[in-house]
Amino acid sequence: MVGERLQSTPRDRVKTRAIMATVTAERLIELVRKSQLAAPEVLDKALDSIRSEHGGTLPTDPVELAKALQKYKVVTRWHCEK
């Protein structure tokens, strides 16, 4: 079991979407800043990159934003599920 990789199931993804649906994208950014998961400059750089990828604005869907923040290693899947 040590070192075993946990696989997410469709049920886990539905649960994550339900939880994230109660958090806005704006609130997600606020929570990431407040929790100090990343240095402010690292978060800002990631947000700038995400904006560039999305036509100059951040995604309004918190799940989409969370996935983008994962891509830039600002948060992990585990953080997004909490």
C-alpha distance (Angstrom), angle and dihedral (degrees) to the residues before:
residue distance angle dihedral
M1 . . .
V2 3.78 . .
G3 3.76 108.7 .
E4 3.79 91.4 11.9
R5 3.78 111.9 143.2
L6 3.76 115.4 -128.9
Q7 3.76 115.4 -134.8
S8 3.77 120.5 -143.1
T9 3.76 114.9 -127.1
P10 3.80 128.9 -150.2
R11 3.80 86.9 -104.4
D12 3.83 90.6 56.3
R13 3.79 90.7 50.6
V14 3.82 91.4 50.7
K15 3.80 89.6 49.7
T16 3.81 91.0 50.1
R17 3.81 91.4 49.6
A18 3.82 90.4 49.8
I19 3.79 92.2 50.6
M20 3.80 93.7 43.8
A21 3.81 90.3 48.6
T22 3.80 87.7 69.0
V23 3.82 91.6 54.1
T24 3.79 121.0 67.2
A25 3.79 121.5 -140.0
E26 3.80 88.4 -112.2
R27 3.81 91.2 52.6
L28 3.81 90.6 47.7
I29 3.81 90.7 57.5
E30 3.81 89.8 47.1
L31 3.82 91.1 51.5
V32 3.80 92.7 48.4
R33 3.82 90.6 50.5
K34 3.79 93.1 45.9
S35 3.80 93.6 47.8
Q36 3.82 91.1 50.5
L37 3.81 91.1 -136.9
A38 3.78 87.0 152.5
A39 3.76 134.6 19.2
P40 3.82 110.6 -94.2
E41 3.80 92.4 -112.8
V42 3.82 91.6 50.8
L43 3.81 91.4 51.1
D44 3.81 91.9 45.7
K45 3.80 91.8 50.2
A46 3.82 90.8 49.6
L47 3.81 91.3 48.1
D48 3.82 90.3 50.1
S49 3.81 90.2 51.8
I50 3.80 91.6 47.3
R51 3.81 90.1 50.1
S52 3.81 90.0 51.7
E53 3.81 90.7 51.7
H54 3.82 91.4 50.1
G55 3.78 102.1 49.4
G56 3.78 97.5 -88.8
T57 3.81 98.7 -49.8
L58 3.76 134.6 85.0
P59 3.79 118.9 -111.7
T60 3.80 111.6 -94.6
D61 3.80 91.2 -151.4
P62 3.82 106.1 89.8
V63 3.82 92.4 -150.9
E64 3.80 91.1 54.5
L65 3.81 90.6 46.9
A66 3.81 91.7 47.7
K67 3.81 90.7 52.1
A68 3.79 90.0 49.8
L69 3.82 90.6 50.0
Q70 3.81 88.1 50.6
K71 3.80 89.9 52.0
Y72 3.81 89.1 56.4
K73 3.81 90.4 45.0
V74 3.79 93.6 -119.1
V75 3.81 90.9 125.5
T76 3.78 135.7 9.0
R77 3.78 129.6 -129.4
W78 3.79 86.9 -104.4
H79 3.82 91.2 59.1
C80 3.79 91.1 49.8
E81 3.78 92.1 52.4
K82 3.80 92.5 55.8
